[in-house]
Every structure is written in structure tokens, then in C-alpha cells.
Amino acid sequence: MNRKAIACPEYYPNTFDKLDKEIQSAFNHKKGPGSVQSSRRDTKVDSIIVPCNQIEKCGSCSAWGYIEIAESNFPEAYIILGTNNHSNTKFSTYLFTNWETPFGITKVHVDLGRELMNIFPQLLNEHTAHEEEHSVEVQIPWLQFSSRDKLTDLRFIPVSIGTESIKDIKKFAEALFKFSQQHNITIIASSNIEDTATIKYIESLDTEALINYRKRKEKSIKEVSPILTLMELANIKEQQAKVINYQPSTAGSKEERLKYHACIKFK
């Protein structure tokens, strides 16, 4: 039995036609990048931050990140990093079954998932962190849409992070670096960037500064743990952060429309 979608219709439409139309509209939105090209370029997306919100609020921004993915070299597997709000596990994956959305089934790369667990024993295979959590799942329809030319080959590894410890996050980033030396992977951090100050901290790759900023604002550190992971990984790889797109929310209350969404890649 596959893991059934739990994030729709709250985060994305629950039928194939409606979902396809909404994602197409996001790409073709006046703030979006336009239609995906039919051929891939000889480039690679190592790691990227994309929004974790309803398509109606962040779709035109998310499309900028996924057009990078759609038009780049196809990896052996994607690793999607989300936030764990449902268990006490610091790092968890979910290799029990494949994941289902209105677009169909996306396969988990079990072998690579187990290999990553061997490299980083703190990563546990457990269901509680994933069964009711949306942060990994909301990226899968985007990934399916962007991989239409490679759907039969599409594989991913879900990872849910439930720690605020930068020491643990640094160790995980080191494991991801080792793993990326052995396999062709693209890492997607599913996380919201709410303001331009956060973007500046990400560009600086200073995780301590971002953590201190979040503390001053009395905001959760765990919510940005996927971002912190990619920042630490970029430091190891001596990469830079490049802002692809950022824009205010395109729907919601007046307060929500003051919040920003952003796509940032590391290269």
C-alpha cells in the first residue's frame, strides 16, 4: 500500500486535472518563469530551497525553482528535506512504501535511502514523522510535473528534520556531502523564507547568524532546519547561494501577503 496524500486539498488540488491546471498556471503567471522547455540543459542543480506553502500563495515563486530542476540534468535521486512536527526523531526517513499524489505514484529509492542511513546512523526509518506531515509531500507534485519526461525513472528519498541543534545539522550536512560524492543527487529543502533579512543571512551562509535572528524574532529554529542543512552543505562544498526568485505571497490575508517566498540554489 502506498502512502496516501494528506496535504490535499489544503495545499494543492486533489484531482489530476485541477492540479495540472494550477501548476501550469503558476509557471505561466505574470510573476512566473513561463513554460518548461522540452529539452534539458547540460547543467546540474546540486541543492535548492523552494517554498512550502499552498500553490495559490507561492506557486509562481516555486515555479522558478522547478524550472531549474526541469531543465537540468536528471539525477539518480532527489532528496527532499522537510520539517518534523510529529515525532521526537531528529532525522527520519520513510522507506516503507512509495508516495501517492493525484499525479500518480512516485517511487522511494529504498537502496539509496538505506545507504544514506548507513552513512548517517542518526537517520531513522520511521513513519510517525511523515504520515501527517505536509512539508515533504507538497514538493512531490512539483517534482512529478517537472519530471514528465523521466517519470518512470523518478526516485526520491524523504527526510524529515526535527532538531534545532546546529551541531547535529552540521553532522548531517557532512553525511550528505559524502553521499553526494558517491551518487548523482539533487537536494530540495522544503521551507518558507518569510522576509528579505532571512535571504541575506542565507546568502552569507552564516547559520549562527540566521539562528540568532530567528531567536530575536521568537521564531522556530526547527522550521528552517532544511535551510540550515543546505547552508552548511554549501559551506563544505565552498559554494555560494544564488537567489533565483523572491516575491510576496500571491494570496491570503493582508498579513500573509506581506510575507515573502523565495527560491535559492547553491552552486
Secondary structure, DSSP 8 states (H G I E B T S, - for coil): --B---STTTTS-SSHHHHHHHHHHHHHSTTS--S--SS--S----EEEE--S-HHHHHHHHHHHHHHHHTS---SEEEEEEE--SSS-SEEE--SS-EEETTEEEEE-HHHHHHHHHH-TTEEE-SHHHHT--TTGGGHHHHHHHTTTSGGG-EEEEEEE----HHHHHHHHHHHHHHHHHS-EEEEEE----SHHHHHHHHHT-HHHHHHHHHHTT--SGGGHHHHHHHHHHHHHT--EEEEEEEE-SSS-HHHHTSEEEEEEE-
